[in-house]
Amino acid sequence: MWLLHTTSGELKWFAKRPAEGYLILSHVWTTEEQTFQDVQALKAAGGLSVASSKIRDCCAFARRRGYNWAWIDTCCIDKTSSAELSEAINSMFAWYRHADECIAFLQDVDETEDPYAEDSQFRQSRWYTRGWTLQELIAPRRLVFVSKNWRVIGTKGSLAGLVEEITNVDFDVLTFRRTHARVSVARRMSWAANRQTTREEDRAYSLLGIFGVSIATVYGEGDNAFIRLQEEIMKHIPDQSIFAWGPPMLRDISAFSRTVSSPGKRHLRALLSISPDSFANSAEVVPVPPEMVSKRLGIKVPPLHFTLTSYGMHALVPMMKAPGSPSDKPVWLAVLACADGTGNLVALILQPQSEEAEDRFFVGVSVFVAQQLHTGALHCDDYRSVSLDLAPGRTFPWSSSVAKMREVHIPHRLDTFNFDYAHEGKRPARDKRRWSDIIVAPCEVVIPAWHVHKLSRESGFALKAPNPGDSSLFFEDGCYEPQEIQLANATTEDILVVRLAPCSTDAAFQYLHASVFLQDPNVRDVVALAQSNSDDTGCASEHVSRWEQYTKRFDLGRWKVTLVFETLNSQFSGLVNPEHNGRALHSLRLDIAPSAPPASPMADSEKTIGAHDQLASRPSTAASSSFRDEFGKASRSQLPKTIEGTGGWKYWDGRMGHRPPAHTDAVTATPTTTRRKFSATTAFRRSVQDLVWGPSSSS
């Protein structure tokens, strides 16, 4: 290690700890820090006299306390050497542990203020928010807090109770009554939750010493560093609390009957976390011996182990079916050898990746909570684990005899998730590609600017919403709110609405739904006229990923609209990882063409009614403005002479203001030469009726 002489400012290399000892500094970096190369150049320029104020003051403080050598991370590591940087990062915990004294420099704290005050500067110091300062707090045997003026505030031992309040690090750990190595993995991770580092990778590297492991440093790998840290921890520490992260544990077991899908946030489905923030609610989880699990479940449970494979993590674990879970989509509970703060065993919530892969699961469930009345969007809560109250003498909705040992494979990281198995049934061959090429959230959908101008020239439709200058829609992970793109035709006054929304019911992905309809400018509600030329029905038929070539046509009466989606991700770019704040980017193009003009008012009427009779799916409160407009164009002399039910025709021509009989299900017309009969479904007729006149008392 390189050490700085506190008098001359000279840097010297030591192969082992110097016999005379050294002082080590813990601080928050600023933009004015001097590097290894800067300090080496000081010797020719005048030594410490031209060093930064922080280096000068630190050396002066060390000299007053009798130290000839000091270590400061900003200038005692040659960061131009990747090998030296990696060695320093893996050795740093030991360097702080072996230092004679550590000085925690709080540059935002005044020594005259009471540190115990509720809103004291000491409590609110940035030093407690940084990732690296966690190990710098735990490792040193002797740590002294100093103010911005380098005045002593107190020691880690004397302020241990206050520091525990601020950091949640145990009092006994701060005072060395208990080694941090005896603390559960989940609790140690919770200490690092919500701490920040300049480089994302450092959130993992700053925890190496706290878990006693070493890994290679690869800056640029992002959150993969934290995955590698957990993989290394699993090799050395047999503690399954490492899997008990995520949203607060589910305690209402009846919630399994309200399961709607897998967790909305995709990273929750993997076994390992992508950030220590995920452990914020896991501080009370502790490991328990297999014998306790055996006693609670009433079956023989061997020591549980998890092994990395190409299919994810392989394990032999006790499994039981979740009470109340749907029979067609069962939810399973994998009991871990750990317990929560109440002493209850913790179980991971698992869902099968597919019917074909019986031993492959992903983690978590999304439970229905409420439905938004205006948009119909579902509000769901995500859960990864459940607290099992299996204490003796209690009555449970399941019997311990149903727990059985079972081999499972669970993806431990996102890139080991077998996405071909993550959909019900067999996926069409066209979907077997990179998942970022399949239209799922999180993503951005944009109508290219050139295409917006082309639509205006060729079809007369101009962009109206989201706004005329922006044709992009953003869909975040875990958000199911529908979004719309509106195009208006100034000549016909038609408003074309393209509605997109992530699917909230799919078991693995947030597939993007797409539908098209016309909106009557004189009617507040949206009028559903979308009829596809596809034979697909049901929710999956609206998934863009199920459309042939991501293309689908909608017949809207006067207009025929074709939606064409295209992924803009480079075929060489690999996976787009949403946890890197990245979104898959897709373009949307529309082909808008007028339908053939009607041969006669009667023929047009027949065509329009027929279209509505064939509707496969539409919003339940919708009615067709196009339907009424087409009939309104014809004079009453051209319309059918007789209608079943008094005043029945005035129902179809809403502008005439007469409400039809509520029981009218069939319309019989008798023109001068031919008698024809048309029919419309009761549901559609009543939806139009309710839209124009308000709900019927008989409906």
N, C-alpha and C positions, 0 to 999 in steps of 0.2 A: 504494500500500500504506500501511496505517496503521503508524506506529512509535511506541513508547513512550519518552518522555524519561526517562533513567535517574536524573535528579535530582528533577525536579518531578512525575513520574508523569503528565504530560500526553500525550494521544494527538494525533498530527499526521498529516495526509494528505500523502503524497509521490507525485507523478505518475510519477517515475522514481527510480532509486537515488540516495540522497543522496551528495554528493561526499565527506563525511566518513566514510562507511561505517556499518555497523551490525553488531551481534552478534545471532545468532539462537539460539533455544532449542529443543532436542529433548527431549521428556520423555513420561512416561506420565501420562495424565489421572487425576485423583482426583475424588471427589464434592465437593470443596471449592474447585473452580476458580472464578475470577471472570470474568464475561463482559465483552464490550465495553461494555455499558450500565453494569455495576457499576464499571468503572474510570473511565468518564466522570464518574460521580457522585462519585468520590473527591476531585475538585478542590475541591468545596465542603465536603467532610467532613474535609479535612486532608491530602490528597495521598497519597504513598507510605507515610506513617506508619500509615495504616489499611488498607493493601493486605494481601493474603495473604502469608504468609511466603515462599512460592515466588517471587512477583513481587518482593518486597523483596530477597530474597537474590540473585535473578538480576540485578536492577539494580545491586546493590552489587558483584557479581562483574564486571559489565560496566564499571562506573566504574573499578574497580581496574586494568582492562586498557585503559583510555583511551577507552571508547566512550560517546558521549552518547545513542545511540539503540539500542534493542533491539526485537526482534520476538518475541512470544510468541503462539502460535496461539490460545490460549483467549480472550485479550482484545484481539487486534489484528485480528479479523475480525468484522464486524457480521453475525451469523448470522440476524438478523431480515430481512435483505435477501437474497432468493434469487439475485438477479443478482450481488451482491457475493460471496456464498458460492461461486457457480459460478466466478466469475473467480479467486477465491483458490485454489480447488482446482486449476484448470487452470494456475495460475501458480506454485504452491508449490515445484515442483522448481527452477524458475529462481530463486526467492527464496533457497532454501538454497544453490544453486550460487554466487550472486553475493554472499552474505554474506561479510564479512571473516573471521568465525570462527563456528563452530557449537559450542555447549556441549551435550553429551549428559549430562543430569542423571539419574544412576542412584540413585533414592531408596531402593533396597533393597540398596545395596552400601556396605560399610565400607572406608575407604581404608587401613586397617591390614592388610588381608588380602591375601595373594599372589594376584593375578588368575590366575596360571598353575596354581594348585592344581587337582587333578582335580575337586573338588566346590566350587570357589570360588563366592562370591556373584556375582562378576563374570560367570562362565559361566552362571549360573542366573538372571540378572536378567530381570525381566519386559520390560525394554526390547527384548530380542531377540525377543519373541513377538508384538509389535504390528505391525499392517499398515503404519501410516504411518511407523514408524521405519526401514523399509527404504530409502525414498528419502532420508530424513534422514541415513542412514549413507553412501549412495553419492554424493549430490549435492555436499556441501561440499568445498571444496579443503582446508580445515583444520578438523578436528573434534577437540575435547578432551573426554575422558571425565572427569566429576567425580563424587565420592561423595555420599552423603546429607548430608554436612557441607560440601559445595561445595569439597572438596579435590581437586586434580588427581591422577588415576590414571595417565593416559597419553594419547597421541594416537592417532588412527586409523593414522597411519603407523608409530609405534613399536610398536603392538600388532597390526599387520596380520595376522601369522601366527596369533595367537590368535583374532582376530575371524573369520578365514577358517574356522577349525575350528568355531566356534560357529554361523556363519551360512551357510557354504558359498559365500559371495560370494568370487570369485577374488581372490587376493592382488594380482595385477596391476591389477585394477579398483580395489581399495581404495587402491593407491599411485599410480594414474593412469599406470601404464606402459601400460595398454591401456584404451581407452574402453569403457564398458559397451555402447555402440551396436554394437560389433563382436562381442558375445556373442550366441549363438543365442536365438531367442525362447523355445524350450523351457527353456533353462538359466535365463534371466532369470525365467521363470514359476516355476521350481523354487525360486528364492530366496524367493518369497512363499508357498510351500506351508506350511501349518500355522501361518501367522501369523493373528492374529485382529483384528477390528475391532468396535466397538460396533454400527455399522450395517452390514448385509450389503453394501449398495451400495459402501461405502468400500473393500472388498477390491478392487474394480475401480478406483475413483477414485484410490486411493493408488498405482496403478501407471502413471498417465498419463505422468508425466515420465520414468519409466524406459524407456518405449517411444516417447517423443517425439510423442505424439498428444494430441488434445483431443476431448472429447465433452461434451454437455450433462449436467448433473447432475439426476437425477430421483429424489429419495428416495421410496421406496415401490415401486420397480420390482423390488426383490429381485435375484435372480441374473441377471436380464436385463441388468443393468449390465455384468456380466462378458462376456456374449455381445456386447454393443455394443462393448466395448473390443476384443475379438478381431476383429470386423468392421472396425473402424477400423485396427487393426494391419495387416490383410491389404491394405488400400489403400496402405500406405506402405512395408511391409517384405516383400520377396519371399522369405520364409523358410517352407518347408513343415513345419518342425519344430513349428509351432503345432498341427499335427494329430496329432503323435506323443505323445499323453498317455494316461493310464489305467493299468490294471494292467501289471506288468512284461511286456515283449514275449515272445511265444511263440518258443521256439527248437527245440522238439521238433516237427518238421513231421509226424511220424506221428500227432500228435494230431488232425489234421483228419479222420481216419477215425472219431473218436469224437465228432464234432459232434452235439449233440442239439437245439440251438435257438440263438436269438439271445441276447445277454447278458441275464442276469436283471435287472440294473439298467438301467432304461430309458434313463437319460441317457447311457449308454455308446454307444448306437446312433447318436447324432448326431455330426456332424463336429467341432463346437466344444464345448468344455467349459463347465461351469457354475461352476467354481471353480478357483482356482490350485492347490488341493490335488491336483488330478488330475495335475499335472506333477511330483509328488514323485519319480517314478522316471525322469524324462526329462532329467536334467541333462546327460547325455553325448551327447544327440542334437544333431547339427550339420547345417547345410545343405551340399549339395554341388552343383557345377555340372551342368547337363544333359549336358555332354559325358561326365562320369564315368558317369552313368546309361546313356547310349548305349553306352559301351564295355563296361559290365558285362552289359547285356542283349543286345547284338549287333544293335540296331535303332536307327533314327534317332529320337531323342527331342527334340522342340523344347522351348524354355523352357516349363515348365509354368505354367499360370495357372488360377485358380479365380474364377468369376463368380457373384455372388448372383442367383438367379432365384426365381420363385414356387414352383418345384418343389424348392428347396434349392440347393445349390452345384453349378454346372455346371463340368465340367472335362474336358479331354482328357488322359488318363493312360495309361501302359503297364499292361496288364492281363495276368494269367496265371491259369489255373485252379490252385487249391491241390491239391497231390498227395494222393490218398487221400480226397478229399471225396466224399460221396455223389453218385451220378449224378442222382438225382431232386431233390436239393437242393444244387446245386453251390456251393462256396465259392470266391470270387475274391480275388486279391491285386492291389491297386493300388499300384504302386511309386512312392514319393515321392522327391523330389530331396533326400534327407537320409540320413545314416548314423548308426549308433549308436557307442558307445565302442570297439567292436572293428573298426570300419571297414566293417561290413556295411550294405548298403542296408536301409532300412526300408520295409515295405509295409503298407498298411492292409488289414485283413481285411474283405471285403464279402460280403453276402448279398443276393440279389434280393428286392425288396419283394413281387413276385408274378411268376407266369409271364407275365402279360399285359404288364407294364411291364418290358421287357428292359433299359432303360437306367437304371432307378431302383433304387438300392441303399440299404441301411442298413449301419452299421459294426458289426463285432464278431461274436463267436461264443462259444458256451458249450460247453465240452468236458467230456465225462464223465470223472470221476476215480474215484468209488467209489459204492457203493450201501449205504445203511444197512439192516442186516438186520432190525431190529425194525420199522421203519416202511415200509421199501421206498423211502424218499426218496432221490433222486439227489443226490450231491454233485458239483457242477460248478465249473470255474474259468472266469472270463470273460477274454477277450482281445480287444484291438482291433487290435493290430499284430503283425508277425512280423519277425524279423531274417533277412535273406536272405544266406546265405554263398555269394556268387557270385564269389569270388576266382578268378583264372585258374588252370587246372590241377586244379581240384577236380571231383569227381563229384557230381552232384546228382540228385534224383528227378525233376527236370523239365529240359527243354532250353530254352536261351535263345531258340530259334527260335519257341517257342510264345507269347512275349510279343508283344502287339499293342497299338497305340494304339487307344483306345476312348473314346467320349464317354459320360459318366455324369452322373447327378444324385444327389446325396447330401444328405439333410436336414442342414442345418448347425445347426439348433436344434430343440427338441422341437415347437414349434408350427408348423413347416413340414413335419413328417412327414405324409405322405399316408396316413392310417390306413385308408382304403378299399382301398389297394393292399397293405396289410401282412398280408394273410391269404391262404392258399392258395386259389386259385379265387375265384369270385365270392361275395361276402358276401350273405346274405339282406337284403332291403330293410329289415327291422325293425332291423338293426344299423347302418344308416347314420345315426348320430346322434353327438353328442359322446361321445368315448371314455370320459369319466368316468361316462356313463350305462350303459356296458357293464360287466358284472361282471368286473373284472380287479383283480389286485393291483397296487399297494398299496390296501387298502380296509379298512373296518370293516363287519362284518355284525352286526346286533343284532336280537334278538327283542324287540319293544316290550313294556314291562312290563305294559301292559293286556292284551296278547295272552297273556302267560304266565298271568295270572289266569284269562282266559277258557278256556284249555286245561284248566286244573285243574278248573274248574266243569263244563265240558261233556264232557270226555273222561276225566277222572281222571288225566291225565298232569301231573306237576309237574316243574319244572326241577331236575335233579340235578347237572349239570356244564356249564360250567366250575365254577360254584358257584351255590348257590340265589339269591344276591343279585346276580349279574352274568350277563347274557345276551349279552355282546358278545364277538366274536372279531376279532382284529386280524391282518391279513396284510401283512407288510412286503415291500418290493421286493426281489426276489432270494432270498426264502426260500420253499421248497417243502414245508415240514413240514405234514402234515395236522393239522387241529384238529377237535374234536368238541363237539357239544352233546348232552347226554343228558337224557332225560325218563323218569321212572319212574312206573308205575301201581301204586299200593299195593294195589289189589284183585286184579288179575291177575298182579302181580309182573313184568310185562313191562317191559323197559328198551328204549326207542326211542333209536337213535343216528343223529344227522345228522352226516355227515362232510363237511367242506369242505377243499379243498386247491387251491392254484394249480397249473395245468398246467405241467410242465417240458419239454414237447416241442413246444409251439407255436412257430412261427418268428418271431412278432412280439410276442405278448402273453402275459402270465401269466393266461390265462383261468381262472376259478374253476370247479372241479369240485364237484358236489354229489351225494351218494348217501345212501340211508336203509336201515337194517337193524335187526333186532331182536337184542338180546344176551341170551343165556341167563344168568340170575343164578347158575346152578350150574356154568356152564362158563366158563373163563377167556377163551377166544378169542371173537372176534366171529363171529356167525353171519350169513351173507349170505342175505338173502331178497328183495333189491331187484329188482323186475321192473317195468319201465316199461310204460305203455300206448302208448309211442311205438315207431315202427318203426325209429328211428335206431339204429345200432350203431357201435361203435368209440369211440375217445377223445373225438371231438368231440361225441358225443351226450350226454356228461356235462357239457359246458360249459353253464353256466347261460345264457350269452348266446345259445345256439342254441335254447333252449326257447321255444316260442310264448308270448308275453306273460310270459316268465321264470317259467313255471309248468309243473310236471310231477307226475304221479301215480305212486306206487309201491304195488304190491300186495304185502303182507307176510303173506299167509295170513290170520290173524285180524283184521288191520287193513289199512285202506287209508289211505295218507298222501299228501297233496298238499302240495308245497312251492311257496310263492309268494314270489318276490323282487321288491322294489320299490326303485328308487333314491330316495334322500332328498335328492339334490343339487337345488338350485333350478334351474329351467329358465332363469333369468336370470343364473346365477352364472358362466357361462363354464367354461373348463377348470379342473379341479382338478389342480394341479401337484404331483406327489409330491416334487419336489425342494424344495418350500417346506415340507416336513414336513407336507403335507396329505394326507389320504386321502379317497377317495370313500366316501360313507356309504350303506349299503344296509340295508333291513329285510328280515327273513325271517318269514313267517307260515306256520303249519302247520294243515292241516285233517285231523284224525284221526277216522276213523269205523270202527266194527267191520264186518267182512265179514258177509254173510248167514250165519246158523247152518246147519250141514249137515243135510240131510234124514235121513241115517242115517250110522252109522259108516263103512259101506262107501263111500257117496257122498263123505263127507268125505275118506276115504283116497284115493279116486281123484282128487279135486280137488287134494289136496296134492301127490301124486306128479306129477300133470300140470303143476303150476306149476313144479316143479323141473326137469322135462324141458325146459321152455321157457326156462330161464335164459339170458340173453344175456351177462351179465357178473357176476362175483362174485369176492371174494377167494379165492385158491386153497386156503387152509387152513380154509375155513368149512364149517359144517354147520348144519342147521336144527333148532334146539331146538323150534320150533313144530311141525315135522314129527313129532318124537318125542312131543311132548306130546299132539298130537291122537290118535295111535295109542294112547298110554298111557291115554287116557280110556275107551277101550272095553274091556270085559271080554274075556278070552280066548275065551269061548264065542261072542262076536259076531264074532270075527275069522275070516279065511279058514281053512279046515280043513287045506289042504295047501299047502306051499311047496316050490318046486324047490330042492333042497339041504337036507341034514339040519340042522335047527335054524335054518333061514334066517330065520324070522320074528323070532327073538330078536335078529337084527342090527338090525331096525328099531326094536324096543322095547329100547333100550340098557339100561334099568334091570334087565332080566332077566339081564344079565351073560354072555351067550353070544356068542362071536365067530362070525360067519358064514364060510362058505367064501369064499376070496379070489376065486374064479373066477365067483361068482354074478353074472350080469348081468341076469337076467330073473326076475321073481317071478310064479308062476302060482298063483292062488287058486281054490278050488272050494267056493263056498258051497252050501247045501242045495238051492237051486233053480236057480242060474245059475252058469256057469263064466265067469270073467273073466280077462283077462291085462293086467298093467300092466308098464311098462318104465321104467327109470331109466338115465341115462347112467353108464357105468363111472367116469368122472372124478368125477361127483357122489357116487356110491355110495362110492367109496374115500375121498373127502374126509370123508364122515360117519363112515365106519368108522375112519379114522385119528384123528379127533377124539375118539371115544368110547373106543377101546381102544389107541390109539397106532399108529404106522406098521406096516403089514403087511410081513412079510419078502419077500413076493412082489411088492409094489408098487414 
